[in-house]
């Protein structure tokens, strides 16, 4: 399994609007191609004066699906998000190769 993790820092003044957009528009668009199988959204448990941080992880079955998604689907979706919320939101992405998973 491969994970595409996006970590966001969001200013408090737009946090509610941003979260609503993430849940109702961003995540469905990311999953729409079928190349990404699921998502997990988490709030990072750190007190920050200016805003809060979130991690959204998208799972792909294999590296080829993840690469295809990144090459053909990702950038218009991220660009729309960036145009809507920048400069009050910043993000970076990380690709992860899951080497072990235990438990339920």
Number of C-alpha atoms within 10 A of each C-alpha: 14 20 23 18 19 16 19 19 19 23 20 16 11 13 18 12 11 19 14 11 14 16 11 10 13 18 18 13 15 20 16 12 12 12 21 21 15 16 18 11 16 12 12 13 9 9 9 11 8 11 17 18 20 17 18 18 22 22 22 22 14 14 15 12 17 21 15 12 19 13 10 10 16 15 12 10 14 15 11 11 17 15 10 13 16 12 10 17 21 14 15 10 13 10 15 14 13 10 7 6 7 4 3 3
